[in-house]
Amino acid sequence: MNVYADNAATTVVSQTALQAMLPCFTEQYGNPSSVHETGRKAAQALDAARARIAELLRAEAKEIYFTSGGTEADNWAVQIALASGAKKNKRHIVSTAFEHHAILHTLKKAEKNGAEVTLLDVHTDGLARVEEVAAAIREDTALVTVMYANNEIGTLQPIAEIGKLCREKGVPFHTDAVQAMGHVPVDVAAQNIDMLSLTAHKFHGPKGAGLLYCRGGIPVPVFMEGGAQERGKRGGTENVPAIVGMAAALEEACRNMDEDNLRVSRLRDKLIDAVSSIPLSRLNGDRRRRLPGIANFVFEGIEGEGLLLLLDMAGISASSGSACTSGSLDPSHVLLAIGLPHEVAHGSLRLSLSALNTEEEVDYIIKTLPPIVERLRGMSPVWERIKKGA
Amino acid sequence: MAYSSAVMDHFANPRNVGKIDDADGIGEVGNAKCGDIMKIYLKIDDNKIQDVKFNTFGCGAAIATSSMATELIKGKTVEDALSLTNKAVIEALDGLPPQKIHCSVLAEEAVKAAIVDYYQKNGLEAPEGVKQCTSCCGDCTMH
């Protein structure tokens, strides 16, 4: 049996998104900036996609800037906040220790250029605390950026509360909603979100399309010099097929959200119950406040890569926050941020489900995983020590 | 990251996994914090590696290099085993991804640590220049 349980890495493109995209390659293939009818048709498709996505976010079309994906949108959001802040001598940014590297590395670079960054603790439950955000905000805070849901462990952050707080304090609030969009309700108006990043391929859209939502009134500096695309802020011919696919995929995901979430979270909980019964294993992050599809575990005494390779041989695609997958020797910064010791954090496994996963597939994972853990533990000197209680 | 079929074979079907209760030499290198620990057990008789077993905590390459290192020294003289290099392990596995080279270094060190342990247990002087650790991870139990 083949089971794709790595939907937090990327998802299969849905039939709806694919069918929406196909005419953009062969019929509405024009350049949206062209004057002629072929170009105008592409421009119409682009406008319709922008309007539809804005509606789904409860934003306005002119507040949507299409990008190549979530990473670009995150980079851009930090630049926007720093540019605005610099005018008022504000160079302080508040974020969390377990953001995606698209934010963390961008903040590192900002620090080198004179910004000051406060990274908040996310506690053992993988949740940032609103009161700690409040305490970290200063006179010179230019941005608060907190991810909507963590990409490795799936915990949902108190976004509406942080949004309300930032609005009251007059500090711009950005959220990286890459993992959350299309999976949980997002409303930039009600949640007081000033900027938001998303990418299409996490909700059954194509790779290579994402966006930055930036509330009207916030000055947006040019991100990419070039043509007049994206209101002159990001030059370059728009990726019309992928943007159209993104709109179709998001519309479908939002339409089916309630129904899908009920089913997916039930499968996720079944997985959590079964996997947690493996001795010296644990679920990472708060059990309740999490995305419907993500469950992340650690198994003491083993290293994650071996687990992934053996699961792969059994037909199961999963991932790990483990060092080896990224080519570095350090374990996942997310697992370290929630307080796991290095040696335990090495043995992590992320299983991420989508609405396409079936109960049979989940049962297959539940049946396949324990003997694999046991096999790796059987050859592990660390496990031997743990067993002896050393 | 792509492993050769030899690495995948030694990972999926590791040779010489286990322990030797009355081992003549035991070597353990690495650190769980770094994500790799290798423990090698040697049974030495008549100056020959009569049997060798290993236990490894680590990634696919760590398990494969342990397995290959044990295969390369089995039946060899102690001196031959001591001259095992990480390069030989890499070659026998048809190469390793660059970020996994350190696994082959650990495998070489584990073998050497086990032989040094054998020398010490038998009151023998280890030959000059036996490299015990290259500090590849900087924080291992050999320090």
Chai-1 contact restraints between the chains, C-beta under 6 A:
chainA,res_idxA,chainB,res_idxB,connection_type,confidence,min_distance_angstrom,max_distance_angstrom,comment,restraint_id
A,E303,B,G35,contact,1.0,0.0,6.0,A-B,restraint_1
A,E303,B,G58,contact,1.0,0.0,6.0,A-B,restraint_2
A,E303,B,C59,contact,1.0,0.0,6.0,A-B,restraint_3
A,E305,B,C59,contact,1.0,0.0,6.0,A-B,restraint_4
A,E305,B,G60,contact,1.0,0.0,6.0,A-B,restraint_5
A,G306,B,G60,contact,1.0,0.0,6.0,A-B,restraint_6
A,L309,B,G60,contact,1.0,0.0,6.0,A-B,restraint_7
A,A323,B,G35,contact,1.0,0.0,6.0,A-B,restraint_8
A,C324,B,C59,contact,1.0,0.0,6.0,A-B,restraint_9
A,G327,B,Q99,contact,1.0,0.0,6.0,A-B,restraint_10
A,L329,B,C34,contact,1.0,0.0,6.0,A-B,restraint_11
A,H342,B,K33,contact,1.0,0.0,6.0,A-B,restraint_12
A,E343,B,A32,contact,1.0,0.0,6.0,A-B,restraint_13
A,E343,B,K33,contact,1.0,0.0,6.0,A-B,restraint_14
A,H346,B,G35,contact,1.0,0.0,6.0,A-B,restraint_15
A,M379,B,V17,contact,1.0,0.0,6.0,A-B,restraint_16
A,M379,B,N55,contact,1.0,0.0,6.0,A-B,restraint_17
A,S380,B,F57,contact,1.0,0.0,6.0,A-B,restraint_18
A,P381,B,I37,contact,1.0,0.0,6.0,A-B,restraint_19
A,P381,B,K39,contact,1.0,0.0,6.0,A-B,restraint_20
A,P381,B,N55,contact,1.0,0.0,6.0,A-B,restraint_21
A,P381,B,F57,contact,1.0,0.0,6.0,A-B,restraint_22
A,V382,B,A32,contact,1.0,0.0,6.0,A-B,restraint_23
A,V382,B,I37,contact,1.0,0.0,6.0,A-B,restraint_24
A,V382,B,F57,contact,1.0,0.0,6.0,A-B,restraint_25
